[in-house]
Amino acid sequence: MSFFLELWEFMRERKKFWLAPIILVLFVFGGLIVLTQGSAVAPFIYTLF
């Protein structure tokens, strides 16, 4: 949890709030890949890319 707090402090102090949506999308795609490994949904996810 301290990593996220440090990241938030960095973005707040340096006024780099534009990084937040990029990081959020990366986490969503990472979670999607982890959750769909070995499932029946995986072929449909890969066709999106």
C-alpha positions as CSV (number, residue, x, y, z in Angstrom):
1,M,0.0,0.0,0.0
2,S,2.9,2.3,0.6
3,F,3.8,2.2,-3.1
4,F,0.4,3.7,-4.0
5,L,0.8,6.4,-1.4
6,E,4.2,7.3,-2.7
7,L,2.9,7.4,-6.2
8,W,0.1,9.6,-5.2
9,E,2.4,12.0,-3.4
10,F,4.7,12.1,-6.4
11,M,1.8,12.9,-8.8
12,R,0.4,15.5,-6.4
13,E,3.7,17.3,-5.7
14,R,4.9,17.4,-9.3
15,K,1.4,18.1,-10.8
16,K,1.4,15.0,-12.9
17,F,-2.2,14.1,-12.6
18,W,-2.3,13.0,-16.2
19,L,-0.5,9.8,-15.2
20,A,-3.5,8.6,-13.1
21,P,-5.6,7.5,-16.1
22,I,-2.7,5.7,-17.7
23,I,-1.9,3.8,-14.6
24,L,-5.5,2.9,-14.0
25,V,-5.9,1.5,-17.6
26,L,-2.7,-0.5,-17.1
27,F,-4.0,-2.0,-13.9
28,V,-7.4,-2.8,-15.5
29,F,-5.7,-4.5,-18.5
30,G,-3.3,-6.4,-16.2
31,G,-6.2,-7.6,-14.1
32,L,-8.2,-8.6,-17.1
33,I,-5.3,-10.7,-18.4
34,V,-4.8,-12.4,-15.1
35,L,-8.5,-13.2,-14.6
36,T,-9.0,-14.5,-18.1
37,Q,-6.0,-16.9,-18.2
38,G,-7.3,-20.4,-18.7
39,S,-10.9,-19.4,-19.0
40,A,-13.4,-19.7,-21.8
41,V,-13.5,-15.9,-22.2
42,A,-9.8,-15.7,-23.2
43,P,-10.2,-16.1,-27.0
44,F,-12.7,-13.3,-27.0
45,I,-10.5,-11.0,-25.1
46,Y,-7.5,-11.6,-27.5
47,T,-9.6,-10.7,-30.5
48,L,-10.0,-7.2,-29.1
49,F,-6.3,-6.6,-29.6
